[in-house]
Amino acid sequence: MSFPVARAVAEMYLADRLWISVAMLHREHPERGSFSKDEIRRKFEQTGLDSGTKDGSVSAHLSQHLVANVQPSTTKRYRMLFDTGHGLLRLFRPGDFVEPSRLHCKTFKQIPARDDVPSQYWPLLDWYANWAGTPEAEVKWEDDPLIRLIGSGREVWADEHADEYVENLRREDD
């Protein structure tokens, strides 16, 4: 039986290295919900995951490429991070809002593939599965109380056309 060989850190995708940096911050600071881009950059550098990376690339990834609820600037539709506001980021969780232009991609990246990262980071992937919840924990739109209201009240204008109903309401106000 052969096992996939994980990549060396130098061969890892920048997106995966940044995801690992944010995951480490979450594990080290479970009381915090999100982190500044500067904190993420510092962790990225402290861990040595920044080897051979241009700072402009890091900025672009933290501002657009990886952030699920931000308009993407490229064809990549990653959903690895989530902007919680005021420039703070956290790891993406199933059920988080996704910018509609990112929804049209058949495949999207949410976490690094186990085969793409050194085995020393595999525990972060396992931790994320518990932290993010299982797919069953995803938001079900049919459970949303506002969505369940769709169609309620239709009996109010069931006997007349919507335009006639509005016109009758206007006459009553006069």
N, C-alpha and C positions, 0 to 999 in steps of 0.2 A: 504494500500500500504506500503510495507516495503522498506527501503533504505539500501544499503550496509553500513556496519559499517567499517569505515576506521581504519587502524592499528594505534597503539600508536607508537611514535617515536622509542622506544626500540625494537619494533617488525619489524621495516621496514628493507627492504633489503639494504645492503651496497650500491649497485649500485644506488638505488633510493635516498639515502641520499646524495651521491656524486653529482648526477644530480641536486638535489635541491640546493646544495652549489654553483654549477657553474651557475645555473639559477639566483640565488640571486646576484652573482657577475655581471652578464650581466645586470640585472635590475638596480643595484646601479651604474654601470659604462657603460652607453650605448655608450659612445665615444670609448670604448675599444673593440677590436675585439676578443681578446683571453687573457688567464690568465696563469700564471706559476703554476706549481704543488704546489709550496710553498704557493702561494696565495689561491689556492683552499683548501689546508690543513688548513690554518689559518681560513678561513671562516667556514669550516667543524667543527673546534674546537670551534670557537666563538659562533656558533649557538647551540652548544650542540648536534649536530647530530653525534658526534664521540663516544658517550657513548658505552663502551664495545667493541670498535673496536681495532684490532691489527694494528699497523702501517704498517707492512708488507703487510697486506691485502689491505690497502689504496694504497700503492705504486703499487701493482700488478694491481689493478683496474685502476689506473690513467695511467699506462704504457701500459697495454695490454687489459685487459678484456673489458673495456668500449669503447675503441678507434677504431672507424670504419675503419680508414685507416692504421691500424697496424696489422701485422700478429698475430692472437690470439694464446695463449698458451694452451687454454682449449677448450672444446667442446662448451662453451658459445660463441655465436656470436652476442654479444650486439653491438649496433650502437648508443650509447648515447653521445659520445664525438667525437671530430675531432681534430687531431693534425695539427696545422697550421705551424709547423716548429719551430726549436730551443727550443723544449720542451714546447711550449705554446699550450693550449687546449681551445676549445670553445664547445658549444653544437653542436651536429650533426644537419644538416639541410637536408631535402630531396633534392636530386640532388648532394650531396657531393660524392666524390670518396669513394668507399668502397673496402677494400682489398678483392681480388677475393675469398680467402678462407672463407670469411664471407658470401659470396653470396649463398652458398650451403645449408644454413639452411632455412627450410620452414618458421619458425617463428623467429623473432628477436625482441629484445627489443630496442626501440628508446626513449621512455619516460616512466616514472612510470605510472602504472595503477592507476586511481583515487581511486579505492577501497583499494589500498595498501599504501596510504599515508594519514596522518591526514588532515582534512578539511582545516586547516589553510594554507596548501600548495597548495590547489586547484587553487587559483589565479595564481600561477606560471605556472600551466598546461595550463590555459586559455591564459596567456601572451605568452607562447611558441607557441601556435597555430598561433597567429598573427605574432610573430617574425620570425618563421620558414617559414611562407607562407603556402598556401593551396597546396594540391596535384596537382592542375592545374598549379601551379608555378614551378613544378619540371622541370628539364632539359629534353627536348625532343630531343633525339639523332638525329631524322630526321631533326631537325632544325639546327643542327651543320653544318657549311659550309664545313668543311673537310669531314664529313661523307657523305654529299650530293655529293661529288666528286667520290664516289665509282662507278666504272664502266665507268666513263668518259674517253674518249680516246680509248675505245675498238675498234673503227673503224680503228684505226691506224694499227692494226695487224689482222683485221677481215679476210683478204684474205689468211693469212698464219699462220702456227703453231708458237707459241711463241718461240720455240727453233730456228726455221728457221729465224724468225725476228731478234733475237739477233745475230745469225750467220751472217746475211746480214749486220747488223750494224757494226760488227767487221771487216768485209771485207772492208767496206767503210772507216774505220779509217786507214787502212794500206796504 
